């Protein structure tokens, strides 16, 4: 039996964000230093080759492909001699546009529009026609909207996102993604590059298998075209997938699939296409420490079953 703690990061940046706060650089270094001290660090791509090893393993991975990964995270990884895995959304790399989750937050934070009209019958009535008297009201609305969007099917979510982009057309999106030269640099330094799909759509909510195949195949081919190899790993956007997604991933030649679950990977219980990762956030060091040691989840479990 092999157990591995797979730690997931997204952005690492000294600038704060009211809707999706990147991990502060100092906290990231504290986390990496502690993980390095406590665990034997491998890459996720090494997991299939480990058999019945009782070592205390951990991995480091990043989703999406943000530029601050190479600006702020890479120097710390190199300082501690750690190799990580970077899973990128290929359209985001090609066109330097963030993921839809980031775009949603950014539009609501920076638009000057004072209302939104989303007259879709699959939305709660209270969220369809809303006036914003202050930026804080927009931010609070966005905090409720994003988790709701993640529960909808692909076509419903796409309709809403398209409407929001049309209404909040006064906002210019920032250029915050890595490019292919950045990824070549990471790869040349020994880090792993994998797929996070073509557009960051939630695969498990897509009913058309051709659309799922496009997300998986186009991103895989694009990485091969730009970097010279087919990626072994698919990181499911927002950890969303189902049996159909796994089957198509296997058919296309992926050998590892990554979820987002706050639990430790156990080779006897978890499929290689359902590898859980523990996401770390911009929180206090105490809370981060508890997450790294899986103490926080154990406390939650105890409270839940009391």
CORFEN-V498158 format. One record per pair of residues at least 12 apart in sequence whose C-alpha atoms are under 8 Angstrom apart, sorted by sequence separation. I is the first residue (numbers start at 1). J is the second residue. D is the distance in whole Angstrom. If there is no record, write none. Layout:
i;j;d
I;J;D
I;J;D
This chain:
i;j;d
10;22;7
11;23;6
12;24;6
13;25;6
116;128;8
117;129;4
264;276;7
265;277;8
12;25;6
116;129;6
117;130;7
263;276;6
264;277;7
278;291;8
115;129;8
116;130;5
201;215;8
262;276;7
263;277;7
264;278;8
278;292;8
40;55;7
42;57;7
43;58;8
44;59;6
115;130;6
116;131;7
234;249;8
257;272;6
258;273;6
259;274;6
261;276;5
262;277;6
263;278;6
12;28;7
40;56;6
41;57;6
42;58;6
43;59;5
44;60;8
115;131;4
198;214;8
199;215;7
256;272;6
257;273;4
258;274;6
259;275;6
260;276;5
261;277;5
262;278;4
39;56;5
40;57;5
41;58;5
42;59;5
43;60;7
44;61;8
114;131;6
115;132;5
198;215;5
255;272;8
256;273;5
257;274;6
258;275;5
259;276;5
260;277;5
261;278;6
262;279;7
38;56;8
39;57;5
40;58;6
41;59;6
114;132;5
127;145;8
197;215;5
198;216;7
216;234;8
255;273;7
256;274;8
257;275;6
258;276;6
259;277;6
260;278;7
261;279;8
39;58;6
41;60;8
114;133;6
197;216;5
239;258;7
240;259;7
256;275;8
258;277;7
260;279;7
114;134;8
198;218;6
234;254;7
239;259;4
65;86;7
195;216;8
197;218;8
198;219;5
232;253;8
233;254;6
236;257;7
238;259;8
239;260;5
62;84;8
64;86;8
65;87;7
197;219;5
232;254;5
233;255;6
234;256;6
235;257;6
236;258;6
238;260;7
239;261;8
35;58;8
60;83;8
61;84;5
62;85;6
63;86;6
64;87;6
65;88;5
196;219;8
197;220;8
231;254;7
232;255;5
233;256;5
234;257;5
235;258;5
236;259;6
60;84;5
61;85;5
62;86;5
63;87;5
64;88;5
65;89;7
195;219;6
232;256;6
233;257;6
234;258;6
235;259;7
59;84;7
60;85;6
61;86;6
62;87;6
63;88;6
64;89;5
195;220;6
233;258;8
61;87;8
109;135;7
65;92;8
246;273;7
64;92;8
65;93;7
195;223;8
109;138;7
194;223;8
108;138;6
109;139;6
108;139;6
263;294;7
66;98;8
203;236;7
212;245;7
216;249;7
105;139;8
108;142;7
122;156;8
202;236;7
203;237;7
263;297;8
64;99;7
202;237;6
205;240;8
209;244;8
213;248;7
217;252;7
262;297;7
195;231;6
201;237;7
202;238;7
204;240;5
205;241;8
212;248;8
213;249;8
216;252;8
105;142;7
194;231;5
197;234;7
200;237;6
202;239;8
203;240;6
204;241;4
6;44;8
104;142;8
193;231;7
194;232;7
195;233;6
196;234;6
197;235;8
202;240;6
203;241;5
204;242;5
194;233;5
195;234;5
196;235;5
197;236;7
202;241;7
203;242;8
43;83;7
194;234;6
195;235;6
196;236;6
197;237;7
204;244;8
41;82;7
42;83;7
43;84;6
44;85;7
194;235;7
196;237;6
204;245;7
41;83;8
42;84;8
43;85;6
104;146;8
118;160;7
203;245;7
184;227;7
32;76;8
36;80;7
183;227;8
28;73;8
32;77;8
101;146;8
118;163;7
36;82;8
180;226;7
25;72;7
29;76;6
33;80;7
154;201;8
180;227;8
2;50;7
25;73;7
32;80;8
116;164;8
154;202;7
2;51;7
1;51;7
2;52;5
1;52;4
2;53;6
3;54;8
7;58;7
9;60;8
11;62;8
116;167;8
154;205;5
155;206;8
1;53;7
2;54;7
4;56;7
5;57;6
6;58;5
7;59;6
8;60;6
9;61;6
10;62;5
150;202;8
153;205;5
154;206;5
1;54;8
3;56;7
4;57;5
5;58;5
6;59;5
7;60;5
8;61;5
9;62;5
10;63;5
152;205;7
153;206;7
154;207;8
3;57;7
4;58;5
5;59;6
6;60;6
7;61;6
8;62;6
9;63;7
10;64;7
4;59;7
6;61;8
8;63;7
11;66;6
13;68;6
113;168;7
10;66;8
12;68;6
112;168;8
11;68;6
12;69;6
104;161;8
111;168;6
11;69;6
107;165;8
111;169;8
112;170;7
10;69;8
13;72;7
111;170;6
12;72;6
108;168;8
111;171;6
12;73;6
100;161;8
107;168;6
110;171;6
107;171;6
106;173;8
103;173;7
97;173;7
98;174;8
97;174;8
98;175;8
97;175;6
98;176;7
96;175;6
97;176;7
98;177;7
96;176;7
97;177;7
96;177;5
20;102;8
96;178;7
96;179;7
93;177;6
20;105;7
92;177;7
93;178;6
94;179;7
19;105;6
93;179;5
94;180;8
93;180;7
19;109;8
99;199;7
100;200;7
99;200;6
86;191;8
88;193;7
90;195;8
85;191;6
86;192;6
87;193;6
88;194;6
89;195;7
90;196;8
92;198;8
83;190;6
84;191;5
85;192;4
86;193;5
87;194;4
88;195;5
89;196;5
90;197;7
91;198;5
92;199;7
68;176;8
70;178;8
83;191;5
84;192;6
85;193;6
86;194;6
87;195;5
88;196;5
89;197;5
90;198;5
91;199;6
67;176;5
68;177;8
83;192;8
85;194;7
87;196;5
88;197;7
89;198;5
90;199;7
66;176;6
67;177;5
68;178;8
89;199;6
66;177;4
67;178;4
89;200;6
65;177;6
66;178;5
67;179;8
70;182;7
65;178;6
70;186;8
19;139;7
18;139;8
19;143;7
90;219;6
89;219;7
64;196;7
90;222;7
63;196;7
90;223;8
45;192;8
87;234;8
87;235;6
43;192;8
63;235;8
45;232;7
45;233;7
45;256;8
48;272;8
27;282;7
31;288;8
35;292;8
5;263;8
6;264;7
23;281;6
24;282;6
27;285;7
31;289;8
5;264;5
6;265;7
22;281;7
23;282;4
4;264;6
5;265;6
21;281;8
22;282;6
23;283;8
3;264;7
4;265;5
21;282;6
3;265;5
4;266;7
2;265;8
3;266;5
2;266;6
3;267;6
1;266;7
2;267;5
1;267;6
2;268;8
1;268;6
8;277;6
6;276;7
7;277;6
8;278;6
9;279;6
6;277;5
7;278;5
8;279;4
9;280;6
5;277;7
6;278;6
7;279;6
8;280;6
9;281;7
5;278;7
7;280;7
7;292;8
